[in-house]
Amino acid sequence: MSPELLTGLVVFVLASFVGFEVINKVPPTLHTPLMSGANAISGIAVVGALLIAGTKEWNLTVILGLIAVILAMINVVGGFVVTDRMLQMFKKKEAKSS
């Protein structure tokens, strides 16, 4: 195992742990508004993952980049769906005409 891969794995595990702890500390009332801000960050992750996965040679970096693109896109789409659902709750309901 190369030192670069080991360093990358250590950073990934530590970032996952810190991210999990930070998300668990957010109260439910703030979670949805913060998600729309997180969509922008996920968009940046998609661009970075596309740059990594964009090479023509298939190796571990390209495969991990492809997985990162898929997971980041799921996060972006899910975030927009949840944000849209939240915004729908604040719209006034139309009166039914009889």
Phi, psi and omega per residue, in radians:
M1 nan 2.253 -3.087
S2 -1.331 2.685 3.127
P3 -1.083 -0.587 3.125
E4 -1.149 -0.738 3.131
L5 -1.156 -0.728 3.112
L6 -1.092 -0.753 3.099
T7 -1.099 -0.743 3.112
G8 -1.089 -0.723 3.113
L9 -1.151 -0.696 3.113
V10 -1.114 -0.777 3.122
V11 -1.097 -0.728 3.125
F12 -1.079 -0.819 -3.131
V13 -1.117 -0.771 3.123
L14 -1.136 -0.723 3.118
A15 -1.138 -0.670 3.099
S16 -1.107 -0.771 3.139
F17 -1.108 -0.826 -3.131
V18 -1.117 -0.757 3.112
G19 -1.055 -0.746 3.117
F20 -1.087 -0.769 -3.134
E21 -1.155 -0.694 3.139
V22 -1.149 -0.775 -3.121
I23 -1.124 -0.659 3.140
N24 -1.179 -0.391 -3.129
K25 -1.483 -0.166 -3.125
V26 -1.415 2.226 3.099
P27 -1.149 2.623 -3.103
P28 -1.002 -0.539 -3.123
T29 -1.201 -0.410 3.137
L30 -1.697 -0.187 -3.003
H31 -1.094 -0.831 -3.072
T32 -1.170 -0.789 3.090
P33 -1.090 -0.608 3.119
L34 -1.235 -0.407 -3.123
M35 -1.156 -0.614 3.140
S36 -1.169 -0.570 3.042
G37 -1.231 -0.594 3.115
A38 -1.202 -0.428 3.092
N39 -1.076 -0.661 3.112
A40 -1.131 -0.713 3.121
I41 -1.140 -0.703 3.109
S42 -1.150 -0.587 3.069
G43 -1.079 -0.678 3.080
I44 -1.148 -0.672 3.102
A45 -1.127 -0.622 3.113
V46 -1.118 -0.784 -3.141
V47 -1.076 -0.784 3.119
G48 -1.102 -0.720 3.138
A49 -1.186 -0.614 3.083
L50 -1.132 -0.666 3.105
L51 -1.118 -0.698 3.141
I52 -1.239 -0.726 -3.078
A53 -1.405 -0.081 -3.029
G54 -1.407 -0.079 -3.138
T55 -1.257 2.793 -3.079
K56 -1.500 -0.276 -3.129
E57 -1.576 2.379 3.096
W58 -1.549 2.010 3.048
N59 -2.540 -3.062 -3.075
L60 -1.057 -0.659 -3.128
T61 -1.115 -0.743 -3.141
V62 -1.161 -0.725 3.137
I63 -1.128 -0.775 3.097
L64 -1.142 -0.627 3.068
G65 -1.107 -0.715 3.099
L66 -1.112 -0.759 3.087
I67 -1.088 -0.689 3.112
A68 -1.116 -0.688 3.107
V69 -1.083 -0.811 -3.114
I70 -1.088 -0.843 -3.111
L71 -1.167 -0.684 3.125
A72 -1.172 -0.650 3.113
M73 -1.192 -0.661 3.057
I74 -1.065 -0.719 3.131
N75 -1.136 -0.762 -3.138
V76 -1.120 -0.860 -3.115
V77 -1.112 -0.783 3.107
G78 -1.073 -0.682 3.114
G79 -1.112 -0.737 3.114
F80 -1.170 -0.643 3.113
V81 -1.113 -0.802 -3.140
V82 -1.160 -0.717 3.123
T83 -1.120 -0.726 3.101
D84 -1.101 -0.721 3.112
R85 -1.099 -0.677 3.111
M86 -1.141 -0.754 3.141
L87 -1.154 -0.563 3.088
Q88 -1.116 -0.514 3.137
M89 -1.172 -0.470 -3.081
F90 -1.605 -0.103 3.097
K91 -1.326 2.537 3.095
K92 -1.270 2.450 3.113
K93 -1.401 2.391 -3.137
E94 -1.308 2.474 3.115
A95 -1.284 2.386 3.136
K96 -1.396 2.279 3.126
S97 -1.653 2.290 -3.099
S98 -1.900 nan nan
